[in-house]
Amino acid sequence: MGFDHERLDVYRTALDFLEFTDSLIASLPRGRANLSDQLSRASLSILANVAEGAGKTSPADKRRHYTIARGSSTESAALLDACHRLKLVPESDHRRGKEMLTRIVAMLVKLAQSLERR
């Protein structure tokens, strides 16, 4: 792996989540483009901000991008909740997505905290 972000477990998990949301979005009924678009953008934002943060040299810049990724993760969790409440996704998919996001958020919090001490 040639880039710093490719070595991060949080990046690989964010890729898994992106793949998960892509298949979930494909199963949403027509007329739910607003949810589809928002979930697509939020899940991609997690991945992009982790990668961008890993590429920064300043600890403050890294931390800022990891914090943005964490925000996109919680946004994704809320969108999954909305899809579940509207009965657009089954319980098993809702639970799986939330488990991935919980893991992603925990890793991002640890990364951001480690940069505070520098």
Secondary structure, DSSP 8 states (H G I E B T S, - for coil): --SGGGG-HHHHHHHHHHHHHHHHHHHS-TT-HHHHHHHHHHHHHHHHHHHHHHH-SSHHHHHHHHHHHHHHHHHHHHHHHHHHHTT-S-HHHHHHHHHHHHHHHHHHHHHHHHHHT-
